[in-house]
Amino acid sequence: MPMSIWPRLSSRLAVITVSAALLPMAGCVTKEAAIDAAPVVAPVSQPNDDLRRIPPPSEKTVVAVYDYEDLTGQFKERENVQSLSRAVTQGGAAMLIQALQDAGERRWFTVLERKELDDLLKERQIVTEMRRLYRNETQIDASVIPPLLHANIIIEGGIIGYDTNIMTGGAGAGFLGITGDTKYIQDVVTVTLRAVSTKTGEVLSTITVRKAVASYSLQGGAFRYVKLNHLLQAEVGVTYNEPKQIAVQSAIEKAVEALIVEGSELGIWSFQDKQAGQAYIDAYRTEEYGDRLTAAAQNVPPPATRDAASTVQTVPAAAPQVTQRVIRGPVRQPATTGVTTQPSRQQNLRQLPGVPGNAPIQRQIQEQAPRQLPPAPAPNEGAVGSNEPREKTTRVAASVT
């Protein structure tokens, strides 16, 4: 085969190889590939399992969560540039609400929605407005829209730190062309959680939790001649980066567990089983203090707010009772009188000076009444306009005749 054909064959082989590599990727656009994983419900992790196994309380506590912000202000870092995406998740409030609900398998807290309170109030306003327009209801029945629950404890806090490259390292070895190495990077995320009393504004308890975020990689390879003019070259490796949101969620769940234990120590709430609760508190103290546990730490003074977790909810007032009396039989019409009552001020009526205020009304009634003719003249009465008697006028007329 001539040597001039080799460049053409090499280029065609390169095109065929690239096309064969890109063909499976093109199929992923329209249908699922063999390597695609199906969605699954988030499994229970070790911190979440510890939170669910907390002994039950004596009674549920109503708490409110407004927000759980990212207070780090950091963006993702790359090797050369810094991207504009956040370093940690912005969904801390959703994680905190789920952790509070998972505590003791939903036996510890009743969580109130305050993150999207505007949407809740708008929806209740829609119901109120519709019933006012279509049912003429000025006061909505409490069975339709009962009063909102309110909490005496607000759970607040945030993600206060995310430090990258706290620890880096690695190890490697090679022999006769066969090598292997490993590298790891460790970051740290820090969260804080506190319980605030709505009665007095006192901060009842504060918790700080740190969680390490690990990333590592393992690589191996071989590069050697097995025979003359026979070269063996192979590489293999795996890299794992712990998701940041899972690390933040685990830290929040640990903070909720610690808040429950410290709250029971302070008398904010209590365990239903005293012995199981005390054993759980002792295990927590050993984990937190280790060999630094002092007598003062075992006898913590309670907060100034008494009965901080007790809540008196709003009870709607009873609707007023309206009684109606039904009159059976013919209805009597009120008797009419000659004098008609008119308003005190009438238009187009003349007010005479020195006359009482009701005089124009009586005058109007008199003008509306039918006019009476004057009486007939008497036999001895003179003519109209004459001062002489009627009898004299008659005699004069007779004599002339």
Buried (B, 14 or more C-beta within 10 A) or exposed (E): EEEEEEEEEEEEEEEEEEEEEEEEEEEEEEEEEEEEEEEEEEEEEEBBEEBBEBBBBEEBBBBBBBEBBBBBEBEBEEEEEEEEEBBBBEEBBBBBBBBBBBBBEEBBBBBBBBBEEEEBEEEBEEEBEEBEEEEEEEEBEBEEBEEEEEBBBBBBBBBBBBBBEEEEEEEEEEEEBBBBBBBBBBBBBBBBBBBBBBEBEEEBBBBBBEBEBEBBBBBBBBBEEEEEEEEEEEEEEEEEEBEBBBBBBBBBBBBBBBBBBBBBBBBBBBBEEEEEBEEBBEEBBEEEEEEEEEEEEEEEEEBEBEEBBEBEEEEEEEEEEEEEEEEEEEEEEEEEEEEEEBEEEEEEEEEEEEEEEEBBBEBBEEEEEEEEEEEEEEEEEBEEEEEEEBEEEEEEEEEEE
